[in-house]
Amino acid sequence: MRIKTIITTLTAVSALLTLTTACGGDGSQADALGGDPFAANGKAPENGTAFQKLPKAGSMAAAARLVNGYTKCDQVSTSPGEDGPSEDAKLGPAYTVTETGYCGRRNVTTIVMYKDPKAFQTAFKAEMEKNGGGNPDSGIVVGRDFAVGSQSADAMAALLQPQAGLLMLNCHAGFNPPSGFRKEPALVKGCVLTDYYKD
């Protein structure tokens, strides 16, 4: 099923970015981005929406540095390698993806940079609805201009640590996290941003 392939490709990112892969760091987002988690594009607004408070990378290198602060992603390639997602897992034009990077060998982490976050979320939701959605407690890890998914559940969970500043885009109609987890409106009706993920 294509949605499972997409979620495997991007699973917080997936998400997370989804982001134990062969793509980690020492756990410090500040170190990953040179001392400031929003160094690429300035500080996020203090009183903005949950989406506006997400990190904005500005480039694949900056997104990879952020991911590497939480799960191994020190070498990014434009090729998925032998163990990465297949060509048919690539996202179509509706996602507005401008660049795709891969890190890791056995558990590949995928990072995509996108141009239009609302269009990206709309396309992700439509794909899920079309294919039945899969795991209601999963999605993809997102920033303001990038998304991350990993074949590793540990990597996805690592990217949702509060200090990472990232959240998971979840578009499952029945999503209902346990109390204490975030469930903030996304840019598209029917989707939420959350720090809850269960493989």
C-alpha positions, -999 to 999 in steps of 0.1 A, spaced: 0 0 0 15 33 -11 7 52 22 26 26 42 56 32 19 53 70 23 50 66 61 80 42 61 98 68 40 89 97 63 80 81 96 86 116 127 101 124 107 86 105 108 78 126 114 104 129 136 127 145 115 109 100 118 137 109 118 183 38 162 193 48 126 227 49 111 219 86 103 227 104 161 242 131 178 248 139 214 212 149 220 218 187 219 197 207 194 216 238 202 249 221 192 233 207 161 225 241 148 255 260 161 242 272 195 207 283 185 179 259 175 165 285 151 198 297 139 190 292 102 161 316 101 159 334 134 138 328 165 102 314 163 75 338 176 68 334 213 31 338 209 26 320 176 6 289 168 21 255 173 31 254 137 47 289 138 69 277 167 84 248 148 120 251 136 126 263 101 157 249 86 162 268 53 184 241 38 190 204 38 222 208 57 205 227 85 177 202 87 202 173 89 221 191 117 189 194 137 180 158 131 216 147 140 211 164 174 187 137 183 193 107 161 223 98 140 222 117 107 257 130 103 261 122 66 233 131 42 230 118 6 207 125 -23 206 87 -29 187 64 -6 212 35 -9 204 -2 -11 183 -3 21 164 30 15 130 36 1 123 26 -35 117 51 -63 79 46 -61 80 60 -25 89 95 -38 63 122 -31 43 137 -60 42 173 -70 12 181 -47 36 178 -17 57 207 -31 89 189 -21 120 207 -34 148 184 -21 151 149 -5 180 137 16 188 103 32 210 93 61 216 59 76 222 25 62 200 -2 78 174 22 92 172 50 67 160 84 78 145 106 51 143 144 52 123 164 27 123 201 22 90 216 11 79 249 -4 43 251 8 36 236 42 -2 238 38 0 220 4 23 194 20 -2 187 48 -31 187 24 -14 161 2 -4 139 32 -40 139 45 -54 131 11 -30 102 7 -39 88 41 -77 90 34 -72 74 0 -53 44 14 -69 39 47 -44 56 69 -25 28 87 -14 32 123 -36 59 140 -8 68 164 17 77 137 24 103 111 55 123 100 77 146 120 75 182 107 92 216 109 80 247 91 98 239 59 109 202 62 96 168 73 114 138 86 105 101 86 126 71 97 124 33 94 133 33 131 107 39 157 135 49 182 145 77 158 110 89 155 105 90 192 139 108 197 128 136 173 97 143 194 116 151 226 105 186 238 139 201 233 139 192 196 110 216 190 94 193 164 60 178 163 43 149 144 16 156 118 -12 132 124 -43 132 101 -61 102 115 -97 110 123 -98 88 154 -65 100 169 -69 104 206 -36 106 225 -34 99 263 -38 129 286 -8 152 289 3 149 252 -2 178 228 -29 179 201 -26 212 184 -44 223 152 -23 218 120 -26 240 89 -53 216 75 -86 208 90 -86 172 102 -49 171 110 -31 179 143 4 185 155 13 162 184 42 150 205 26 116 208 38 86 187 34 49 191 48 24 167 
